[in-house]
Amino acid sequence: MASDLSRRKFITSLGLAAGGLSFGSWSANRATIAPDMKLAYSAITWGGNDVQAIKDIAGLGFKGIQLRSNVVKDFGTKPEEMRALLEQHKLKLPMFSSGNANINTGNDAAVIETHVSNAKFVKALGGANIQVTNSSRPKAGDPSTEDLVKYGKLINEIGKRTQEIGVQTNYHNHMGQLGQTPEEVRIILENCDSKNVHFLLDIAHYFQGGGDPVTALNSYKDRIHALHLKDVRQNAAGESKAYTFVELGQGKVNLPAFFKALDSIRFNGWGVVELDAVPDKDKTPVQCGTITKAYLESLKIKV
């Protein structure tokens, strides 16, 4: 493991030099970069084994965890047990994946109520934020402006309802969903109130959708209170998927430039590291987290 990690750090340093990035010289005299940002890690990499994820993420030194709505099945009637587990491992809950908020279901009220119910669960855990996604993108072609507007209005209503119980709704941009491209994201956000719906910028999804995460940060900085810190690599032609999400520093997202932009605006929200699954079969979630932590620390990002 140690030799593998050293090799990866070496490759990362070569990649920064080859890319002509100036982050290293810019940060040479800095103790830490983006010192006000708090770092969390998403449990999604553990594939539903959330109790183990809590233990491992705390062991890696992260200060928070993002859980998903699958935990409601086991802890929905006993949130005090999950809250005690988080407190035992000294982890905050800066974000909760509430799942899809889909349009055109024929029952908006039921969709809204699902997320309000999840928000109540999050409140019981001591959290204050949920993220919403969707599976409403058409199978072929681009979504209509009408559907993007409709989606913005739907999540705005969810946001109004969760505000009433002290939980903030956050829209999460995502490949394969409404909000895949920067233009789609813009339309959605313009059609929901910034007080009701914050923007959870996922930098790898935004990059893969054709956008520049730094541009997005500067455009929406007043609306972004949490981030998904994520990287992505392009797969070889002929593979079943065009891209794979990978540990930070192992893909194509210009992370040094993004962290420099975060530092310049004195970002003081949560940065949640997210890796949907281990990208290579010979790795474990903890090994992936260790690679990401080493990369962050190489850039003077304090975990």
C-alpha positions as CSV (number, residue, x, y, z in Angstrom):
1,M,0.0,0.0,0.0
2,A,2.7,2.5,1.0
3,S,4.6,2.0,-2.3
4,D,1.5,2.3,-4.3
5,L,0.5,5.5,-2.6
6,S,4.0,6.9,-3.1
7,R,3.8,6.0,-6.8
8,R,0.5,7.8,-7.1
9,K,1.8,10.9,-5.4
10,F,4.8,11.0,-7.7
11,I,2.5,10.6,-10.8
12,T,0.3,13.4,-9.5
13,S,3.3,15.8,-9.0
14,L,4.5,15.0,-12.5
15,G,1.0,15.8,-13.8
16,L,0.9,19.2,-12.2
17,A,4.3,20.0,-13.6
18,A,3.5,18.8,-17.1
19,G,0.3,20.8,-17.0
20,G,2.1,24.1,-16.4
21,L,0.0,24.8,-13.3
22,S,1.4,27.4,-10.9
23,F,-0.3,26.2,-7.8
24,G,2.9,24.9,-6.2
25,S,4.7,28.2,-6.4
26,W,1.6,30.2,-5.5
27,S,1.2,28.2,-2.3
28,A,4.8,27.8,-1.3
29,N,4.7,30.2,1.5
30,R,1.2,29.3,2.7
31,A,0.7,27.1,5.8
32,T,-2.7,26.0,4.4
33,I,-4.9,26.6,1.4
34,A,-8.6,27.4,1.8
35,P,-8.1,27.2,5.6
36,D,-11.8,28.0,6.4
37,M,-13.2,25.1,4.3
38,K,-14.4,22.1,6.3
39,L,-13.8,18.7,4.8
40,A,-16.2,15.8,4.8
41,Y,-16.4,12.5,2.8
42,S,-19.4,10.8,1.3
43,A,-20.4,7.3,2.4
44,I,-21.5,6.3,-1.1
45,T,-18.1,4.6,-1.8
46,W,-19.0,2.0,0.8
47,G,-22.0,0.8,-1.2
48,G,-24.5,0.9,1.6
49,N,-22.3,-0.2,4.5
50,D,-22.7,3.1,6.3
51,V,-21.7,2.0,9.7
52,Q,-18.3,0.9,8.3
53,A,-18.2,4.1,6.3
54,I,-18.6,6.2,9.5
55,K,-15.7,4.3,11.2
56,D,-13.4,4.6,8.2
57,I,-14.1,8.2,7.4
58,A,-13.5,9.2,11.0
59,G,-10.3,7.1,10.9
60,L,-9.1,9.0,7.9
61,G,-9.5,12.3,9.8
62,F,-12.4,13.9,8.0
63,K,-14.7,16.1,10.1
64,G,-18.0,15.2,8.4
65,I,-19.8,12.6,6.4
66,Q,-22.5,12.7,3.8
67,L,-25.1,9.9,4.2
68,R,-27.7,8.8,1.7
69,S,-31.4,8.1,2.0
70,N,-30.8,4.3,2.2
71,V,-30.0,4.8,5.9
72,V,-33.7,5.7,6.5
73,K,-34.6,2.0,6.0
74,D,-32.5,1.0,9.1
75,F,-32.6,4.1,11.2
76,G,-35.7,6.0,10.1
77,T,-37.6,5.0,13.3
78,K,-34.6,5.3,15.5
79,P,-32.6,8.4,14.4
80,E,-31.1,8.7,17.9
81,E,-29.0,5.6,17.2
82,M,-27.5,7.0,14.1
83,R,-27.0,10.4,15.8
84,A,-25.2,8.7,18.7
85,L,-22.9,6.8,16.2
86,L,-22.0,10.1,14.5
87,E,-21.3,11.7,17.8
88,Q,-19.2,8.8,18.9
89,H,-17.0,9.2,15.9
90,K,-17.0,13.0,16.1
91,L,-18.5,13.4,12.6
92,K,-20.9,16.2,11.5
93,L,-23.6,15.6,8.9
94,P,-23.1,18.6,6.5
95,M,-25.1,17.0,3.7
96,F,-27.7,14.2,3.2
97,S,-28.5,12.7,-0.2
98,S,-32.3,12.8,-0.2
99,G,-32.6,11.2,-3.7
100,N,-34.5,12.1,-6.8
101,A,-37.1,14.8,-7.0
102,N,-38.7,13.9,-10.4
103,I,-41.1,16.0,-12.5
104,N,-44.0,14.6,-14.6
105,T,-44.8,11.8,-12.0
106,G,-48.4,12.9,-11.8
107,N,-48.0,13.4,-8.1
108,D,-45.8,16.3,-7.1
109,A,-47.3,16.3,-3.6
110,A,-45.9,12.8,-3.0
111,V,-42.5,13.8,-4.4
112,I,-42.4,16.8,-2.1
113,E,-43.5,14.9,0.9
114,T,-40.7,12.3,0.5
115,H,-38.1,15.0,0.8
116,V,-39.8,16.8,3.7
117,S,-39.9,13.4,5.5
118,N,-36.1,13.0,4.8
119,A,-35.5,16.5,6.0
120,K,-37.2,15.7,9.3
121,F,-34.9,12.7,9.7
122,V,-31.9,14.9,8.9
123,K,-33.0,17.3,11.6
124,A,-33.2,14.5,14.1
125,L,-29.6,13.6,13.2
126,G,-28.5,17.1,13.9
127,G,-28.0,18.0,10.3
128,A,-29.4,20.9,8.3
129,N,-29.0,20.2,4.6
130,I,-30.4,17.8,2.0
131,Q,-29.4,17.5,-1.6
132,V,-31.9,16.6,-4.4
133,T,-31.2,15.0,-7.7
134,N,-33.5,13.6,-10.5
135,S,-33.9,10.9,-13.1
136,S,-36.1,13.0,-15.3
137,R,-33.8,13.5,-18.2
138,P,-35.2,12.1,-21.5
139,K,-33.5,9.0,-22.8
140,A,-32.8,10.6,-26.1
141,G,-32.1,14.3,-26.9
142,D,-31.9,17.3,-24.7
143,P,-34.5,18.3,-22.1
144,S,-36.9,21.0,-23.0
145,T,-36.7,24.4,-21.4
146,E,-40.2,23.8,-20.1
147,D,-39.1,20.7,-18.1
148,L,-36.1,22.6,-16.7
149,V,-38.3,25.4,-15.5
150,K,-40.8,22.8,-14.1
151,Y,-38.0,21.2,-12.2
152,G,-36.8,24.5,-10.8
153,K,-40.3,25.2,-9.5
154,L,-40.6,21.7,-8.0
155,I,-37.4,21.9,-6.0
156,N,-38.3,25.4,-5.0
157,E,-41.5,24.1,-3.4
158,I,-39.5,21.4,-1.6
159,G,-37.1,24.1,-0.4
160,K,-39.9,26.1,1.0
161,R,-41.3,23.2,2.9
162,T,-37.9,22.1,4.3
163,Q,-37.1,25.6,5.4
164,E,-40.1,25.4,7.7
165,I,-38.4,22.7,9.7
166,G,-35.0,24.3,9.6
167,V,-33.4,22.2,6.8
168,Q,-31.9,23.7,3.6
169,T,-32.6,22.1,0.2
170,N,-29.6,22.0,-2.2
171,Y,-29.7,21.3,-5.9
172,H,-27.0,18.9,-7.1
173,N,-25.9,19.1,-10.8
174,H,-25.4,15.7,-12.3
175,M,-24.6,14.0,-15.6
176,G,-27.5,12.1,-17.1
177,Q,-30.0,14.3,-15.3
178,L,-31.8,17.6,-15.7
179,G,-28.8,19.9,-15.1
180,Q,-26.2,18.1,-17.1
181,T,-24.8,21.1,-18.9
182,P,-24.0,24.6,-17.5
183,E,-26.9,26.1,-19.5
184,E,-29.3,23.6,-18.0
185,V,-28.0,24.4,-14.5
186,R,-28.5,28.1,-15.1
187,I,-32.1,27.7,-16.2
188,I,-32.9,25.4,-13.2
189,L,-31.3,27.8,-10.7
190,E,-33.0,30.9,-12.2
191,N,-36.4,29.2,-11.6
192,C,-36.0,28.6,-7.9
193,D,-35.5,31.1,-5.1
194,S,-31.9,31.3,-3.9
195,K,-33.2,31.3,-0.3
196,N,-35.2,28.1,-0.8
197,V,-32.6,26.2,-2.9
198,H,-28.9,26.5,-2.6
199,F,-26.5,25.1,-5.2
200,L,-24.4,22.1,-4.3
201,L,-21.7,22.3,-7.1
202,D,-20.3,19.0,-8.1
203,I,-17.1,20.0,-9.8
204,A,-16.5,16.7,-11.7
205,H,-20.1,16.5,-13.0
206,Y,-19.9,20.1,-14.0
207,F,-16.6,19.5,-15.8
208,Q,-17.9,16.4,-17.6
209,G,-21.0,18.3,-18.7
210,G,-18.8,20.8,-20.5
211,G,-18.3,23.4,-17.9
212,D,-15.4,25.1,-16.0
213,P,-15.8,24.5,-12.2
214,V,-13.9,27.8,-11.5
215,T,-16.4,29.7,-13.7
216,A,-19.3,28.1,-11.9
217,L,-17.8,28.9,-8.5
218,N,-17.4,32.5,-9.4
219,S,-20.8,32.7,-11.0
220,Y,-22.7,31.1,-8.1
221,K,-20.5,31.8,-5.1
222,D,-23.3,33.5,-3.1
223,R,-25.5,30.4,-3.6
224,I,-22.9,27.7,-2.9
225,H,-22.5,26.7,0.7
226,A,-21.3,23.1,0.0
227,L,-19.4,21.4,-2.7
228,H,-18.8,17.9,-4.0
229,L,-15.0,17.6,-4.5
230,K,-14.6,15.1,-7.2
231,D,-12.4,14.0,-10.1
232,V,-13.0,12.1,-13.3
233,R,-10.9,10.4,-15.9
234,Q,-11.9,9.7,-19.5
235,N,-12.0,6.0,-20.5
236,A,-10.5,4.5,-23.6
237,A,-12.6,4.2,-26.7
238,G,-14.6,1.0,-26.7
239,E,-15.1,0.8,-23.0
240,S,-18.7,0.5,-21.8
241,K,-18.6,3.9,-20.0
242,A,-17.1,7.1,-21.4
243,Y,-15.7,8.2,-18.0
244,T,-15.0,7.0,-14.5
245,F,-15.0,9.0,-11.3
246,V,-11.6,8.6,-9.5
247,E,-9.8,9.8,-6.4
248,L,-8.8,13.5,-6.3
249,G,-5.7,14.2,-8.3
250,Q,-6.1,11.1,-10.5
251,G,-8.3,12.6,-13.2
252,K,-8.8,15.6,-15.5
253,V,-10.4,18.2,-13.3
254,N,-8.1,21.2,-12.7
255,L,-8.2,20.9,-8.9
256,P,-5.3,23.2,-8.2
257,A,-7.0,26.0,-10.1
258,F,-10.3,25.3,-8.3
259,F,-8.7,25.3,-4.8
260,K,-6.9,28.5,-5.7
261,A,-10.3,30.0,-6.6
262,L,-11.8,28.7,-3.3
263,D,-9.0,30.3,-1.4
264,S,-9.5,33.6,-3.2
265,I,-13.1,33.9,-2.1
266,R,-12.4,32.6,1.4
267,F,-14.8,29.8,1.1
268,N,-15.9,28.7,4.5
269,G,-18.5,26.0,3.7
270,W,-18.2,22.3,3.5
271,G,-16.2,20.5,0.8
272,V,-17.5,16.9,0.6
273,V,-15.2,14.4,-1.2
274,E,-17.4,12.1,-3.2
275,L,-16.4,8.9,-5.1
276,D,-19.3,6.9,-6.3
277,A,-17.5,3.6,-6.2
278,V,-13.9,2.3,-6.1
279,P,-12.6,3.0,-9.6
280,D,-10.3,-0.1,-9.7
281,K,-11.2,-3.5,-8.5
282,D,-8.0,-4.0,-6.4
283,K,-8.8,-1.0,-4.2
284,T,-10.9,-0.6,-1.0
285,P,-12.8,2.5,-0.1
286,V,-10.2,3.3,2.6
287,Q,-7.4,3.0,0.2
288,C,-9.2,5.5,-2.1
289,G,-9.8,7.8,0.8
290,T,-6.1,7.6,1.7
291,I,-5.0,8.5,-1.9
292,T,-7.4,11.5,-1.9
293,K,-6.2,12.7,1.6
294,A,-2.6,12.5,0.5
295,Y,-3.4,14.5,-2.6
296,L,-5.2,17.2,-0.6
297,E,-2.4,17.5,1.9
298,S,0.2,17.7,-1.0
299,L,-1.7,20.9,-2.0
300,K,-1.7,22.2,1.6
301,I,-5.4,21.5,2.0
302,K,-5.9,20.6,5.7
303,V,-8.0,17.5,6.3
